[in-house]
Amino acid sequence: MTDPAKVRRHAERVRELVASVVRSQIKDPRLGMITITDARITADLRDATVFYTVLGDAAAQAGTAAALESAKGMLRSTVGKALGLRHSPTLTFVLDDVQDQVKHIDDLLAAARSADAEVQRIAASAQYAGDAQPYRIDEDDDADTADTEDTEDDNPPAGAERR
């Protein structure tokens, strides 16, 4: 079993190495405006997943994916030499759709804000369905409570005898 801290360090190093090689050594014209966002490596240090984002449309994303697949061997050998491991980790490239998720969450938040504003607008002009005071107050109840306070001596406690 490998130390989790060691795995995190190797994953960070893989991310840095791949970003450096993509920036400086890969001259593929299909490679678009790419950002390496994250890398994760398995506990046995054999498989690494590299997440990336591409600025552009679907064609730019497809071209970048093809360029990364064609450069996978060079990237793997560079990572293997730099990490100094017995086995170079296999690299898998995954398009990170963070931007799409952020846009979706922003749309959901905007819809929630507009729904809240609508509720506030309706609540501002709302009126009570019945009386403003929903509980009935009887004047007779006030008189009854005054009469029972005077007659406390007539009712002895539960365990006391009457004479």
N, C-alpha and C positions, 0 to 999 in steps of 0.2 A: 504494500500500500504506500502510495506517495503522499508526502506532506502537502496539504492544501495550499499552504503559502508558497511552496515551490511551484505548484501547478499554476497559481495565479501569476507568479513572476515569469514563468515560461510563456504563458499566454500573452502577457503584456509585451514581452520581448518579441514574440511572433508578430504581434500587431505592428510594432515599431519597424521590424525588419521588412515585412511585406510592404509597408507604406514607403519606406526608403527605397526599396528596389523598384517599386512601381513608379515612383517619382523620377528616379535617376537612370535606371537601366533598361526599362521596357520602352521600346520605340515604336510600338504597334500603333498605326494610325486609327485603328478602331477604338482604342482606349480613350474614353471621354474624360470629363471632369469628375474624377473619382476621389472619394474620401474613404479611407479604411476606418470604420467606426469602432470595431471590437474584434476580439479574437478569443476563442475558447478552446481549451485543449482538454482531452480526456485525462483521467487520473493515471492511466498507464503511459501517458505522453506519446501515444502512437497516432492519434487523429486530432487534427486542429481544424476548427471551423473559423473562417475569416468572414466577417460581415463588412459590407461596403455599401455606400450610396453613390449614385451617379446623378449629376445635374443634367437634366435633359428629358427627352421624351422616351417612348418605348424603344425606338430604334437605337438611340444612344445607349440605353441599358442593355439591349441585346448585343450590340457591338462590343461593349465593355466586358460583358460576360464571356463572349467568345475570345477576346484578347486575353483575359485572365486564364481561361482554360488552356490556351495555347502556350502561355508562359508558366504554367503550373510546375513543370519539371525544373526550370531554372529557379523558380521561387522556392521549391522544396529543397533543392541542393543548397541554396544560400542559407535557408533557415536551419537546415541540418548541420552545416559547418559552423554556423555562429552559435548554436545552442550546445554543441559538443556532446550530443546524446549518442547512444549506441545505434538507435534507429531514428532516422529522420521522420518526423510526423507527416502523414499524408495531409494535404491541404484540400479543404472543401470551401468553395466560395459561395456565399449566400447574399443575395441582394437584401439589404436592410431597408424595410419599408417604413421607417420611422416617420418620414415626412408625410406619408399617406395617413398614418395613424394619428399624427398631430393634427392634420387637417380635419380628420373625422371627429376627433375629440373637440376641436374648436367649433365645428358645426353643431355638435351636441350641446356644448355650453351656450352657444348663441341661441339655440332653440329653447333651452331651459330659461335663459334670461328673458326672452320674449314671453314665454308662458308665465313666468313670475310677474312680469310687468302687467300682463293682462289680468292676472288674479288680483293684483294690487288695485288696478283700475276698477274692477268690478266690486271689490271690497270697499272702496272709498264711497261708492254710491249705494251701498247696500243698506237696507233697513231691517229692523227686527220683524220676524214673521208674526209674532204675537205682540203682547204687551212688552214694554221696556222692562218691567219688573215681572218676571215669570211666576213668582211665588205669591200666593194669596195671603194677605195680612188681614186678619179679623180683629176688630176692636174688642169683641167678646173674649178673645183669648187673653188679652191683657188684664181684663177684670177677673178672670178665673185664676190666674196666677197670683193675684193680690189676695184673693180669698183663701187660698191654700197655705199661704205663708202664715196667716193668723191662726190656723187650726192645727199646727204641728203638734201641740200637746195632746190632742184628741187621738192621735195615732201613735201608740207606743211602739218601740222597736220590736223586731220579730221575736226575740227570745224573752221579752218581758211579759209579766202577768198583768191582767187587768184587775182592779179592785172594785 
